């Protein structure tokens, strides 16, 4: 049980996983322009701008409706979100058409911001007292540093795994590793979710007993 100013140790693991995930989930954002313009020769910066606009709209929706997302998926919120990021990153490469890229990036954006907001919500709610500031500080630090390093780490991993760091390969690598970290995050997030929202967890357990 959490006491005043307590900092559950499970949060350290969750922050580390958030950092590692951030090294890869921005692969689409960093590579979409060279992918569309240089590699596919599909269009100009105008097309990239259009795709970015649609993705941004979905980003706003994903961030605004995180409470709905977490109400539906509960302790599996980051698992589902990261799987969406990973799967639709792969779809961008598998279906290299204008509609395919735009739709995949839109859905990927929903996953990305639901992923980010789910982490932020539990990391703010699970600790108590002054520990809230520590947890949120670690969360933002891990997120921003990881996302900044994504531009360097993802191409390095792509070259290591596939022998190439083309934009498409970078996006594919980011997608695959997001799927890997989706499953790694699940036990950590599930436990933290129970700490953050104990009444929800207790109600679910009671309902199971009643059945």
Residue pairs with C-beta under 8 A, 6 or more apart in sequence:
2 8
2 126
2 127
2 128
2 195
3 128
4 128
4 129
5 128
5 129
5 130
5 131
6 127
6 128
6 129
6 131
7 127
7 131
7 134
7 135
8 126
8 127
8 192
8 195
10 126
10 188
10 191
10 192
10 195
11 123
11 126
11 127
11 135
11 138
11 192
12 138
13 188
14 119
14 122
14 123
14 185
14 188
14 189
14 192
15 123
15 135
15 138
15 139
15 142
16 142
17 181
17 184
17 185
17 188
18 119
18 139
18 142
18 143
18 146
19 142
19 143
19 145
19 146
20 146
20 181
21 82
21 115
21 146
21 178
21 181
21 185
22 142
22 143
22 145
22 146
22 147
22 149
22 150
23 146
23 149
23 150
23 153
23 154
23 177
24 150
24 153
24 154
24 157
24 173
24 174
24 177
24 178
24 181
25 82
25 85
25 112
25 115
25 150
25 174
25 178
26 147
26 150
26 151
26 154
26 174
27 89
27 150
27 154
27 170
27 171
27 173
27 174
27 175
28 89
28 92
28 105
28 108
28 171
28 174
30 150
30 151
30 154
30 170
31 154
31 167
31 168
31 170
31 171
32 48
32 51
32 52
32 92
32 101
32 105
32 167
32 171
33 45
33 48
34 167
35 92
35 167
35 168
35 171
36 42
36 43
36 47
36 48
36 51
36 101
37 43
37 44
37 45
37 48
38 167
39 166
39 167
39 168
40 96
42 96
42 98
42 101
43 98
47 98
50 102
51 101
51 102
51 105
54 102
54 105
54 106
55 102
55 105
55 106
55 108
55 109
56 109
57 106
58 106
58 107
58 109
58 110
58 113
59 109
59 110
59 112
59 113
61 110
62 69
62 109
62 110
62 111
62 112
62 113
62 114
62 117
63 113
63 114
63 116
63 117
65 114
66 113
66 114
66 117
66 118
66 121
69 77
69 81
69 114
69 117
69 118
70 77
70 118
70 121
70 193
73 79
73 80
73 81
74 193
74 200
74 204
75 186
75 189
75 190
75 191
75 193
75 194
76 186
76 189
76 190
77 114
77 118
77 189
77 193
78 115
78 118
78 119
78 182
78 185
78 186
78 189
79 182
79 183
79 185
79 186
79 189
80 111
80 114
80 182
81 111
81 112
81 114
81 115
81 118
81 182
82 111
82 115
82 178
82 179
82 181
82 182
82 185
83 111
83 178
83 179
83 182
84 107
84 108
84 110
84 111
84 114
85 108
85 111
85 112
85 115
85 175
85 178
85 182
86 175
86 176
86 177
86 178
86 179
86 182
87 175
87 179
88 104
88 105
88 107
88 108
88 111
88 175
89 104
89 108
89 171
89 172
89 174
89 175
89 178
90 172
90 175
90 176
91 100
91 104
92 100
92 101
92 104
92 105
92 108
92 171
92 175
93 168
93 171
93 172
93 175
95 101
95 104
96 168
116 143
118 189
119 139
119 143
119 189
120 136
120 139
121 196
122 189
122 192
122 193
122 195
122 196
122 197
123 135
123 136
123 138
123 139
123 192
124 132
124 135
124 136
124 139
125 195
125 196
125 197
126 135
126 192
126 195
126 196
127 134
127 135
150 174
154 170
154 173
154 174
155 165
155 170
156 165
157 173
157 177
158 164
158 165
158 166
158 169
158 170
158 172
158 173
159 165
159 169
161 173
161 176
162 169
162 172
162 173
193 201
194 201
